[in-house]
Amino acid sequence: MIPFLGTVLGSPKRHAVYSRSRDWSLWAKALNAALGTDYTPEDLDFVGERVNTLERCYNLREGLTREDDTLPRRLLEEALPDGPAKGEKVGEEALQDLLSQYYAALGWDTRTGVPTKATLARLNLDRLGC
């Protein structure tokens, strides 16, 4: 499941990480009870993925690129001072690997972060051509 349905449902979206194991069944039941609709968890997953890809297309149109998908320098360069990951840092190489995995999972080009034509078509966003 794509975690970005939170945008549509009004919950914070930035706290989640990509996970196909997220269970949207309770959200679907709640929406169906409140709205009298018949959404499935798969419907909600589709909407979330579509919103995320639409947001990406908007950002690309505004000039953002893979280079803008980064973390603060401090997280990349400074080791954590304490906690279970004490002494660890993300590092630029690890960040680039994670970005490639994330883009691939979303059906985006792993080099550029641009949604593929197939992904845009599957999400009914092919008219955007981003």
Secondary structure as UniProt FT lines:
FT   TURN            3..4
FT   HELIX           5..9
FT   TURN            14..15
FT   TURN            20..21
FT   HELIX           25..35
FT   HELIX           41..61
FT   TURN            62..63
FT   HELIX           66..68
FT   HELIX           73..77
FT   TURN            84..87
FT   HELIX           92..106
FT   TURN            110..112
FT   HELIX           117..122
FT   TURN            123..124
FT   TURN            126..128
//
